[in-house]
Amino acid sequence: YNSINFFSYLIYLLPLSLVTGPLIPEITILVCNIFFLIKTLGEKDYSYFKNSFFKLFLVFWLLFNLSTIFSDAILYSLKYSLSYLRFGIFVLAINYLIDKNNKFIQHFYYFLFGTIIFILLDSYFQFLFSYNILGFERPTNYIVSGFFNDEEILGTYLMRLSPLLISLYFFLSDEQRLKFNSYLIYIA
């Protein structure tokens, strides 16, 4: 149970770790994949690998790798195409955590909501004062980068995570949504 909680917290912190660059999120995904493989193979629970999503993903992944054989730079292409398997396994690991931790979606929603609010507040701070809470200055007068410093990807980050936040809101039960909305009203 403690290992399930530990790896749940790794996933909860994944949106925040995306701000740091690609290394920490990649390590998080790798650790979660290894955890998932050890747990399911140790328990001999192969049901996660037998679902239609994973079978379809494997077919796509194999076709993807076969097409790289015909490219001009085979080794360069295979280096990237072989590593895409980690995303399919990561989806299975998330599914495993949802099965084992009945509050996973609710907690992930709270962490994601908090992360987006934190990043938005920092970007507003940078907009108003020309530097953020870490001291990063705005790249230009018209662009706010927040925690991303020189990289101008704040909008992309928010654009990609906001639909996930909205969809998770609808996955919450009516009781959980009502409770969350009352917290927001209390805070406001």
Residue frames relative to the residue before (quaternion, step in Angstrom):
aa qw qx qy qz dx dy dz
Y 1.0000 0.0000 0.0000 0.0000 0.00 0.00 0.00
N 0.6500 0.5174 -0.3220 0.4540 3.59 0.98 -0.79
S 0.6462 0.5066 -0.3318 0.4645 3.58 1.01 -0.72
I 0.6046 0.5361 -0.3566 0.4689 3.61 1.08 -0.64
N 0.6630 0.4973 -0.3058 0.4687 3.60 0.94 -0.85
F 0.6360 0.5349 -0.3297 0.4481 3.58 0.96 -0.86
F 0.7272 0.4203 -0.2508 0.4813 3.58 0.81 -0.95
S 0.5586 0.5573 -0.3928 0.4724 3.57 1.19 -0.36
Y 0.6697 0.4920 -0.3024 0.4669 3.58 0.93 -0.85
L 0.5855 0.5544 -0.3768 0.4559 3.60 1.08 -0.56
I 0.6769 0.4713 -0.2882 0.4864 3.57 0.96 -0.86
Y 0.6118 0.5539 -0.3543 0.4398 3.59 0.99 -0.77
L 0.7387 0.4235 -0.2215 0.4753 3.58 0.98 -0.85
L 0.4197 0.7375 -0.4477 0.2821 3.59 1.27 -0.09
P 0.6633 0.4870 -0.3485 0.4489 3.69 0.79 -0.74
L 0.6506 0.4967 -0.3175 0.4788 3.59 1.03 -0.71
S 0.6587 0.5141 -0.3173 0.4484 3.59 1.00 -0.75
L 0.5470 0.6122 -0.4033 0.4041 3.61 1.17 -0.37
V 0.5793 0.5893 -0.3659 0.4281 3.57 1.19 -0.49
T 0.6701 0.5363 -0.3012 0.4156 3.59 1.05 -0.71
G 0.6404 -0.4681 0.3442 0.5023 3.59 1.18 -0.39
P 0.7151 -0.5018 0.2864 0.3936 3.59 -1.23 -0.02
L 0.5686 0.6487 -0.3901 0.3220 3.63 1.07 -0.55
I 0.7143 0.4572 -0.2742 0.4533 3.61 0.67 -1.04
P 0.6576 0.4816 -0.3413 0.4680 3.66 0.89 -0.71
E 0.6399 0.5196 -0.3327 0.4582 3.61 1.00 -0.75
I 0.6419 0.5032 -0.3213 0.4811 3.58 0.99 -0.80
T 0.6331 0.5341 -0.3251 0.4565 3.59 0.99 -0.83
I 0.6643 0.4915 -0.3014 0.4756 3.58 0.90 -0.91
L 0.6546 0.5140 -0.3137 0.4571 3.59 0.94 -0.85
V 0.6617 0.4995 -0.3072 0.4672 3.59 0.90 -0.89
C 0.6661 0.4951 -0.3033 0.4682 3.59 0.94 -0.86
N 0.6405 0.5158 -0.3286 0.4644 3.59 1.00 -0.73
I 0.6539 0.4961 -0.3145 0.4768 3.58 0.95 -0.84
F 0.6216 0.5377 -0.3290 0.4650 3.57 0.99 -0.84
F 0.6731 0.5011 -0.2937 0.4578 3.56 0.85 -0.99
L 0.6758 0.4906 -0.3024 0.4596 3.60 0.86 -0.91
I 0.6487 0.5087 -0.3213 0.4661 3.60 0.96 -0.81
K 0.6818 0.4933 -0.2937 0.4534 3.58 0.89 -0.95
T 0.7313 0.4328 -0.2644 0.4561 3.61 0.72 -0.98
L 0.6759 0.4641 -0.3083 0.4824 3.58 0.94 -0.75
G 0.6300 0.5292 -0.3280 0.4641 3.59 1.10 -0.67
E 0.7147 0.4112 -0.2327 0.5157 3.56 1.05 -0.78
K 0.3303 -0.7635 0.4735 0.2895 3.57 1.36 -0.19
D 0.3849 0.6889 -0.4987 0.3586 3.53 1.01 0.94
Y 0.0361 -0.8437 0.5345 -0.0354 3.56 0.01 1.32
S 0.3798 0.7607 -0.4646 0.2476 3.58 1.25 0.09
Y 0.6248 0.5511 -0.3487 0.4293 3.59 1.04 -0.64
F 0.6869 0.4766 -0.2776 0.4731 3.57 1.11 -0.64
K 0.6699 0.5244 -0.2871 0.4402 3.57 1.24 -0.36
N 0.5071 0.6551 -0.4407 0.3458 3.60 1.19 0.04
S 0.6498 -0.5649 0.3533 0.3659 3.55 -1.21 0.55
F 0.5837 0.5738 -0.3836 0.4276 3.61 1.07 -0.61
F 0.7127 0.4592 -0.2768 0.4523 3.57 0.74 -1.02
K 0.6227 0.5279 -0.3459 0.4625 3.59 1.03 -0.68
L 0.6607 0.4904 -0.3000 0.4828 3.57 0.95 -0.85
F 0.6312 0.5253 -0.3269 0.4678 3.56 1.02 -0.81
L 0.6541 0.5126 -0.3210 0.4543 3.62 0.93 -0.83
V 0.6292 0.5175 -0.3377 0.4715 3.59 0.99 -0.78
F 0.6534 0.5037 -0.3053 0.4756 3.57 0.92 -0.91
W 0.6667 0.5088 -0.2996 0.4549 3.58 0.91 -0.92
L 0.6539 0.4996 -0.3137 0.4737 3.61 0.98 -0.80
L 0.6488 0.4987 -0.3169 0.4795 3.61 0.97 -0.81
F 0.6204 0.5482 -0.3241 0.4576 3.52 1.04 -0.79
N 0.6968 0.4588 -0.2658 0.4831 3.58 0.93 -0.90
L 0.6218 0.5269 -0.3451 0.4654 3.59 1.06 -0.65
S 0.6573 0.5075 -0.3216 0.4549 3.59 0.97 -0.74
T 0.6276 0.5401 -0.3490 0.4389 3.61 1.09 -0.53
I 0.5490 0.6110 -0.3985 0.4081 3.57 1.19 -0.43
F 0.7136 0.4487 -0.2483 0.4772 3.57 1.10 -0.68
S 0.5090 0.6405 -0.4344 0.3767 3.59 1.21 0.13
D 0.6367 -0.5454 0.3907 0.3803 3.55 -1.29 0.26
A 0.7627 0.2538 -0.1409 0.5780 3.58 1.03 -0.76
I 0.1752 -0.8447 0.4979 0.0886 3.57 0.33 1.28
L 0.6981 0.4739 -0.2933 0.4495 3.60 0.75 -0.97
Y 0.6382 0.5165 -0.3247 0.4695 3.57 0.98 -0.79
S 0.6832 0.4829 -0.2860 0.4672 3.59 0.90 -0.90
L 0.6704 0.5018 -0.3054 0.4534 3.60 0.91 -0.86
K 0.5737 0.5954 -0.3799 0.4147 3.58 1.09 -0.65
Y 0.7373 0.3955 -0.2233 0.5001 3.57 0.96 -0.82
S 0.6940 0.4917 -0.3027 0.4301 3.58 0.88 -0.84
L 0.6281 0.5286 -0.3461 0.4542 3.62 1.04 -0.64
S 0.6787 0.5208 -0.2977 0.4237 3.56 1.02 -0.79
Y 0.5267 0.6419 -0.4198 0.3665 3.63 1.20 -0.19
L 0.4817 0.6628 -0.4376 0.3703 3.58 1.21 -0.21
R 0.5819 0.6086 -0.3693 0.3932 3.57 1.11 -0.63
F 0.6446 0.5262 -0.3352 0.4419 3.61 1.05 -0.63
G 0.6360 0.5150 -0.3281 0.4718 3.58 1.04 -0.71
I 0.6626 0.4828 -0.2970 0.4896 3.56 0.99 -0.84
F 0.6176 0.5492 -0.3454 0.4446 3.59 1.05 -0.70
V 0.6237 0.5205 -0.3388 0.4748 3.60 1.01 -0.74
L 0.6499 0.4973 -0.3155 0.4804 3.59 1.00 -0.78
A 0.6316 0.5269 -0.3344 0.4600 3.59 1.03 -0.74
I 0.6288 0.5121 -0.3324 0.4815 3.59 1.02 -0.75
N 0.6355 0.5256 -0.3179 0.4678 3.58 0.98 -0.86
Y 0.6342 0.5291 -0.3149 0.4676 3.58 1.01 -0.82
L 0.6772 0.4832 -0.2950 0.4700 3.59 0.91 -0.91
I 0.6177 0.5286 -0.3483 0.4666 3.59 1.05 -0.67
D 0.6612 0.5043 -0.3031 0.4654 3.59 1.02 -0.80
K 0.7544 0.4191 -0.2107 0.4591 3.58 0.90 -0.92
N 0.7527 0.2734 -0.1539 0.5788 3.59 1.16 -0.58
N 0.2715 -0.8242 0.4738 0.1497 3.57 -0.10 1.27
K 0.7037 0.4083 -0.2735 0.5131 3.63 1.21 -0.20
F 0.3026 0.7964 -0.4822 0.2039 3.58 1.26 0.27
I 0.6901 0.4774 -0.2948 0.4571 3.61 0.76 -0.99
Q 0.6519 0.5211 -0.3124 0.4537 3.56 0.94 -0.88
H 0.6957 0.4634 -0.2782 0.4732 3.59 0.84 -0.93
F 0.6339 0.5206 -0.3370 0.4621 3.58 0.99 -0.78
Y 0.6184 0.5386 -0.3375 0.4621 3.57 1.03 -0.78
Y 0.6664 0.5015 -0.3088 0.4572 3.60 0.86 -0.90
F 0.6697 0.4878 -0.3029 0.4710 3.59 0.92 -0.87
L 0.6588 0.5006 -0.3118 0.4671 3.59 0.94 -0.84
F 0.6370 0.5186 -0.3198 0.4723 3.59 0.97 -0.84
G 0.6684 0.4992 -0.2953 0.4657 3.59 0.91 -0.90
T 0.6451 0.5200 -0.3206 0.4590 3.58 0.99 -0.81
I 0.6765 0.4847 -0.3005 0.4660 3.58 0.87 -0.92
I 0.6416 0.5085 -0.3271 0.4721 3.60 0.97 -0.79
F 0.6394 0.5299 -0.3182 0.4573 3.59 0.96 -0.88
I 0.6868 0.4726 -0.2807 0.4756 3.59 0.89 -0.93
L 0.6405 0.5141 -0.3267 0.4678 3.59 1.02 -0.72
L 0.6496 0.5103 -0.3202 0.4637 3.60 0.94 -0.85
D 0.6507 0.5065 -0.3130 0.4713 3.57 1.00 -0.82
S 0.6664 0.4915 -0.3184 0.4615 3.60 0.96 -0.77
Y 0.6212 0.5124 -0.3449 0.4823 3.61 1.07 -0.64
F 0.6132 0.5404 -0.3357 0.4683 3.57 1.05 -0.78
Q 0.6709 0.4858 -0.2928 0.4776 3.57 0.94 -0.91
F 0.6237 0.5405 -0.3372 0.4530 3.59 1.04 -0.71
L 0.7191 0.4591 -0.2484 0.4588 3.57 0.92 -0.92
F 0.8201 0.2728 -0.1012 0.4928 3.57 0.90 -0.96
S 0.4677 -0.7149 0.4001 0.3319 3.62 1.35 0.07
Y 0.7439 0.1920 -0.2074 0.6056 3.59 1.23 0.33
N 0.4087 -0.7147 0.5038 0.2613 3.58 -1.12 0.57
I 0.7481 -0.4222 0.2598 0.4411 3.59 -1.27 -0.03
L 0.6632 0.4592 -0.3126 0.5017 3.60 1.24 -0.26
G 0.5813 -0.6096 0.3594 0.4018 3.57 1.29 -0.04
F 0.4409 0.6762 -0.4774 0.3470 3.62 1.22 0.14
E 0.3204 -0.7520 0.5460 0.1836 3.56 -0.81 1.02
R 0.5992 -0.5477 0.4387 0.3853 3.53 -1.27 0.44
P 0.5189 -0.6523 0.4440 0.3289 3.62 -0.92 0.82
T 0.7686 -0.0306 0.0258 0.6384 3.58 1.06 -0.79
N 0.6824 -0.4795 0.3497 0.4267 3.55 -1.27 0.05
Y 0.7404 0.4297 -0.2137 0.4707 3.58 1.16 -0.57
I 0.7163 0.4156 -0.2328 0.5099 3.59 1.24 -0.21
V 0.1570 -0.7465 0.6412 0.0829 3.52 -1.05 0.90
S 0.1261 -0.8260 0.5471 0.0508 3.60 -0.74 1.02
G 0.3098 -0.7862 0.4901 0.2140 3.60 1.21 -0.30
F 0.8368 -0.1475 0.1472 0.5064 3.53 -0.96 -0.95
F 0.6099 0.5959 -0.3456 0.3917 3.59 1.21 -0.37
N 0.3436 -0.7948 0.4432 0.2319 3.57 1.39 0.03
D 0.8471 -0.0181 0.0292 0.5303 3.65 -0.54 -1.13
E 0.6305 0.5325 -0.3414 0.4499 3.56 1.09 -0.66
E 0.2506 -0.7819 0.5574 0.1227 3.54 -0.74 1.03
I 0.3569 0.7571 -0.4639 0.2904 3.57 0.64 1.17
L 0.2999 0.7770 -0.5061 0.2240 3.58 1.21 0.32
G 0.6756 0.4956 -0.2911 0.4618 3.59 0.89 -0.90
T 0.6416 0.5169 -0.3173 0.4697 3.57 1.01 -0.80
Y 0.6313 0.5376 -0.3218 0.4569 3.56 0.97 -0.87
L 0.7047 0.4548 -0.2640 0.4763 3.56 0.83 -1.00
M 0.6427 0.5355 -0.3236 0.4421 3.58 1.01 -0.79
R 0.7092 0.4542 -0.2682 0.4678 3.60 1.01 -0.72
L 0.7274 0.4275 -0.2553 0.4721 3.60 1.02 -0.64
S 0.5677 0.6203 -0.3858 0.3796 3.60 1.11 -0.49
P 0.6535 0.4834 -0.3485 0.4667 3.67 0.87 -0.70
L 0.6105 0.5313 -0.3522 0.4700 3.60 1.08 -0.63
L 0.6453 0.5176 -0.3151 0.4652 3.57 0.96 -0.85
I 0.6723 0.4931 -0.2973 0.4652 3.58 0.90 -0.90
S 0.6768 0.4810 -0.3062 0.4657 3.60 0.89 -0.84
L 0.6331 0.5206 -0.3405 0.4606 3.60 1.01 -0.68
Y 0.5770 0.5842 -0.3715 0.4333 3.56 1.10 -0.65
F 0.7081 0.4472 -0.2624 0.4793 3.59 0.98 -0.82
F 0.5973 0.5445 -0.3660 0.4614 3.59 1.24 -0.26
L 0.5606 0.5862 -0.3929 0.4333 3.56 1.20 -0.40
S 0.5178 -0.6201 0.4771 0.3460 3.55 -1.11 0.58
D 0.6733 -0.4917 0.3548 0.4231 3.58 -1.24 0.34
E 0.6388 0.5340 -0.3193 0.4526 3.56 1.03 -0.81
Q 0.6716 0.4923 -0.2956 0.4682 3.58 0.95 -0.89
R 0.6391 0.5189 -0.3244 0.4659 3.60 1.03 -0.79
L 0.6492 0.5160 -0.3139 0.4624 3.57 0.94 -0.88
K 0.6493 0.5126 -0.3067 0.4708 3.56 1.00 -0.87
F 0.6646 0.4981 -0.3004 0.4689 3.59 0.94 -0.89
N 0.6532 0.5106 -0.3132 0.4632 3.59 0.94 -0.86
S 0.6430 0.5082 -0.3289 0.4692 3.61 1.02 -0.70
Y 0.6086 0.5295 -0.3522 0.4746 3.60 1.10 -0.62
L 0.6539 0.5112 -0.3165 0.4593 3.59 0.96 -0.85
I 0.6476 0.5046 -0.3197 0.4730 3.58 0.98 -0.82
Y 0.6382 0.5272 -0.3208 0.4603 3.58 1.01 -0.82
I 0.6665 0.4967 -0.2997 0.4682 3.59 0.95 -0.88
A 0.6683 0.4904 -0.3031 0.4701 3.57 0.95 -0.90
